[in-house]
Amino acid sequence: MRVFIFVLVFLSTQVNAFVFYEDTRIWNRDSITFYFLDGTPQQQSEVKQFAKLWERYTGIKFVYVNEKPGFFNFKQFYTISFKGSSNQSSVGRVNGEIQLGELSDNIVYRKSTILHEFGHMLGLSHEHQRQDRPDFLNSTKVLEQCKRQQVKSKSWCYNNILEQNFNEVFVESEYDLDSIMHYDLHTITGDDKYKDNNHSLSYIDKYFIAMLYNQNISDKTLKKMHQQDLWEQQKFELKADKDREKNIMKLSTSSCKPLAYPNKSKDGKYCESGFMIIGSDDYSLPNPEFKTCYISLKQITKKIQQHPLCQLTRNQLAYKRKSWSDGFQSFGNCKRLDTNKRNNQEFYCTKGFSYVTKNNDLIGDKTKCYGSEESAYEAMKSDKICNLSKTEFNEYQRQQTIAQKRKLTSKYCQVVKKKYQNISCPKGFDYTIVEKDYTDEPINSKCFASTHQAINAMGNLRYCH
């Protein structure tokens, strides 16, 4: 039978009590000693720097020693290792180890991971595995999202997310989505509605760890300390983002460079978050991996330093552009319409590219313009007209011809080929608009290069309707 003791606390009107279970693993020391099993000086320094936040609210001193503890006092120590392929920690005080084997290359996320694992060391469990968690966390959908997003096994996702913890959650507080002990649901599920920007201890984290270890902190003092932390965290993250962007922008080669939001490539490509790799000529690159938005410095460094396209000279990149352009020239029944080139209906793009039938006819009612040759090619691939069989396309053209003839006549006007001498039309402009019952002369002196142009002009004449 589980034994528990209620301890009343009156630091806040929102909280009545917290619970100690008989297997609660709370430290009862003024200091905790840590021994690094391995790690670089920078890794060890970051642990010491970031873990101070827990010291601030627990009142416990974290001591780091260079000498391995002796056999008889080994249980007085907590070891820290940077080896392995995961981040994990023993929960509580008995001869434990913190493993930091999968730290991010982003210092903001490294800090949150270190704080999370030190939270376990202090006796805290995962917030998202509490019995009173929101119902959506009990769904097997979260399990599938975890497997896909984290590239982890089903058992890992179940043990770390879906499984409810009945033994180790010993603090009764309101459920806290912002807790450092809560996994980032956006990372786990890939769902944008779970995006959050909390990378440090929440107010509730601080409040309840103080209840467990440092009840001398008043509510007023704790709030003041928390506000100061928020300012410090904001400065820390701003500096980290600037330093990271500076380091990423240094990765440019003769043929590739990183692109940071809100900047766009010349053909309009960009990432709303993270970095995109584009050509040094400021145009995007067509390969699928260059359509990705990279957040990790490690990933973008590897891509730029190792991908063959990023090892080209500028002249070699220009030659590649020519071969890509040739490849994007046509698809099925359609072909690309280049900038300022006119189709049979006299439509064109002053910027960018469009596509038409191989007979140079407009598809649809107006010309759509795209930022790049690749974008126009992708539009061709998805256009049903471009994908018609030869027989179907011939029928489509026949129907277009019939539809075009119907449009030559409105209620009071019609489009005809010029057959009179009283107006002079430029060469190639052979169509005019006349009254239905009076065809000897046009209703104005305008001439048109195609029936399509004349039909559009007739549609804008109130007299004709």
QUINOR-V980084 format. One record per backbone hydrogen bond with DSSP energy under -0.5 kcal/mol. CO is the residue of the C=O (numbers start at 1). NH is the residue of the N-H. E is the energy in kcal/mol with one decimal. If there is no record, write none. Layout:
# QUINOR-V980084
CO | NH | E
CO | NH | E
This chain:
# QUINOR-V980084
3 | 22 | -1.0
5 | 7 | -0.5
5 | 20 | -1.4
6 | 8 | -0.6
7 | 18 | -1.0
12 | 15 | -1.0
16 | 9 | -1.0
18 | 7 | -1.4
19 | 21 | -0.6
20 | 5 | -1.3
21 | 24 | -1.8
24 | 26 | -0.8
30 | 61 | -2.6
32 | 63 | -3.1
33 | 78 | -2.0
34 | 65 | -2.6
35 | 37 | -0.6
35 | 80 | -2.2
40 | 44 | -2.5
41 | 45 | -2.3
42 | 46 | -2.4
43 | 47 | -1.9
44 | 48 | -2.0
45 | 49 | -2.4
46 | 50 | -2.9
47 | 51 | -2.4
48 | 52 | -0.6
49 | 52 | -0.5
50 | 53 | -1.5
51 | 54 | -1.1
51 | 55 | -1.3
52 | 56 | -2.1
53 | 57 | -0.9
54 | 57 | -0.6
54 | 58 | -2.2
55 | 59 | -2.3
61 | 32 | -2.6
61 | 63 | -0.6
63 | 34 | -3.6
65 | 36 | -0.7
71 | 74 | -0.8
73 | 76 | -1.6
74 | 77 | -1.8
75 | 95 | -0.7
76 | 33 | -0.9
78 | 35 | -1.9
79 | 98 | -2.9
80 | 37 | -3.0
80 | 38 | -0.8
81 | 100 | -3.3
86 | 88 | -0.5
86 | 101 | -2.3
88 | 99 | -3.6
90 | 92 | -0.7
93 | 95 | -1.0
96 | 79 | -2.0
97 | 90 | -1.5
97 | 99 | -0.5
98 | 81 | -2.5
98 | 100 | -0.5
99 | 88 | -2.2
105 | 107 | -0.6
106 | 109 | -0.5
106 | 110 | -2.1
107 | 111 | -2.2
108 | 112 | -1.7
109 | 113 | -2.2
110 | 114 | -2.4
111 | 115 | -2.4
112 | 116 | -2.1
113 | 117 | -2.5
114 | 118 | -2.1
115 | 119 | -1.6
116 | 120 | -1.6
117 | 121 | -1.9
118 | 122 | -1.7
119 | 124 | -2.5
120 | 92 | -1.7
120 | 123 | -2.0
126 | 129 | -1.1
127 | 130 | -1.4
129 | 165 | -3.8
130 | 133 | -1.1
134 | 137 | -1.4
135 | 138 | -2.3
136 | 139 | -1.1
139 | 142 | -0.9
139 | 143 | -0.7
140 | 144 | -2.0
141 | 145 | -2.5
142 | 146 | -2.4
143 | 147 | -2.1
144 | 148 | -2.1
145 | 149 | -3.1
146 | 150 | -2.7
147 | 151 | -0.8
153 | 157 | -2.2
154 | 158 | -2.3
155 | 159 | -2.8
156 | 160 | -2.3
157 | 161 | -1.5
157 | 162 | -1.5
158 | 163 | -3.3
164 | 166 | -0.6
168 | 170 | -1.0
170 | 19 | -0.8
170 | 172 | -0.6
171 | 173 | -1.0
175 | 177 | -0.6
176 | 179 | -1.3
179 | 182 | -1.6
181 | 127 | -1.5
181 | 128 | -0.5
183 | 185 | -0.8
184 | 188 | -1.9
185 | 189 | -2.9
186 | 190 | -2.3
190 | 192 | -0.5
191 | 194 | -1.8
192 | 195 | -1.7
194 | 186 | -0.7
197 | 199 | -0.7
202 | 206 | -2.0
203 | 207 | -2.6
204 | 208 | -2.5
205 | 209 | -2.0
206 | 210 | -1.9
207 | 211 | -1.5
208 | 212 | -1.7
209 | 213 | -2.1
210 | 214 | -2.2
214 | 217 | -1.7
218 | 222 | -2.6
219 | 223 | -2.1
220 | 224 | -1.8
221 | 225 | -2.7
222 | 226 | -2.5
223 | 227 | -2.2
224 | 228 | -2.0
225 | 229 | -2.2
226 | 230 | -2.2
227 | 231 | -1.7
228 | 232 | -2.2
229 | 233 | -3.0
230 | 234 | -2.3
231 | 235 | -2.2
232 | 236 | -2.4
233 | 237 | -2.7
234 | 238 | -2.3
235 | 239 | -2.3
236 | 240 | -2.4
237 | 241 | -2.5
238 | 242 | -2.1
239 | 243 | -2.7
240 | 244 | -2.4
241 | 245 | -2.6
242 | 246 | -2.3
243 | 247 | -2.2
244 | 248 | -2.4
245 | 249 | -2.6
246 | 250 | -0.8
248 | 251 | -1.9
249 | 252 | -0.8
255 | 280 | -1.5
256 | 253 | -2.8
257 | 278 | -2.6
259 | 276 | -2.3
260 | 263 | -1.8
265 | 268 | -2.2
269 | 265 | -2.7
274 | 261 | -0.8
275 | 294 | -3.3
276 | 259 | -2.8
276 | 278 | -0.6
278 | 257 | -2.3
279 | 282 | -1.9
282 | 266 | -3.4
283 | 279 | -2.7
287 | 290 | -1.7
288 | 291 | -1.9
289 | 292 | -0.8
292 | 294 | -0.7
294 | 275 | -2.8
296 | 300 | -2.2
297 | 301 | -2.2
298 | 302 | -2.2
299 | 303 | -2.4
300 | 304 | -2.3
301 | 305 | -2.4
302 | 306 | -1.8
303 | 307 | -2.3
307 | 310 | -1.3
308 | 311 | -1.6
309 | 312 | -0.9
310 | 255 | -0.5
313 | 317 | -2.1
314 | 318 | -2.2
315 | 319 | -2.0
316 | 320 | -2.0
317 | 321 | -2.4
318 | 322 | -1.6
319 | 323 | -1.8
320 | 324 | -2.7
321 | 325 | -2.6
322 | 326 | -2.1
323 | 327 | -1.8
324 | 328 | -1.6
326 | 329 | -1.2
329 | 336 | -3.3
331 | 334 | -2.4
333 | 358 | -2.2
334 | 331 | -1.9
335 | 356 | -2.3
336 | 338 | -0.6
337 | 354 | -2.6
338 | 341 | -2.1
343 | 346 | -2.4
347 | 343 | -2.4
348 | 350 | -0.5
349 | 340 | -3.2
353 | 370 | -3.6
354 | 337 | -3.3
356 | 335 | -2.5
357 | 360 | -2.7
360 | 344 | -3.3
361 | 357 | -2.3
362 | 364 | -0.6
370 | 353 | -2.6
372 | 376 | -2.0
373 | 377 | -2.2
374 | 378 | -2.7
375 | 379 | -2.0
376 | 380 | -2.0
377 | 381 | -2.1
378 | 382 | -1.1
379 | 383 | -0.8
380 | 383 | -0.9
383 | 387 | -1.0
385 | 388 | -1.1
386 | 333 | -1.8
389 | 393 | -2.8
390 | 394 | -2.1
391 | 395 | -1.8
392 | 396 | -2.2
393 | 397 | -2.4
394 | 398 | -1.9
395 | 399 | -2.4
396 | 400 | -2.1
397 | 401 | -2.1
398 | 402 | -2.0
399 | 403 | -2.5
400 | 404 | -2.3
401 | 405 | -2.0
402 | 406 | -1.8
403 | 407 | -1.3
405 | 408 | -1.2
406 | 409 | -1.1
408 | 415 | -2.6
412 | 436 | -2.6
413 | 410 | -2.7
414 | 434 | -2.7
416 | 432 | -2.5
423 | 425 | -0.6
426 | 429 | -2.1
428 | 430 | -1.0
430 | 418 | -3.1
431 | 448 | -2.2
432 | 416 | -2.4
433 | 443 | -2.7
433 | 444 | -0.5
434 | 414 | -2.3
438 | 435 | -1.0
448 | 431 | -2.1
450 | 454 | -1.9
451 | 455 | -2.8
452 | 456 | -2.2
453 | 457 | -2.2
454 | 458 | -2.6
455 | 459 | -2.0
456 | 460 | -0.8
457 | 460 | -0.8
458 | 461 | -1.4
460 | 462 | -0.7
461 | 464 | -1.1
462 | 465 | -1.6
464 | 412 | -1.9
464 | 413 | -0.6
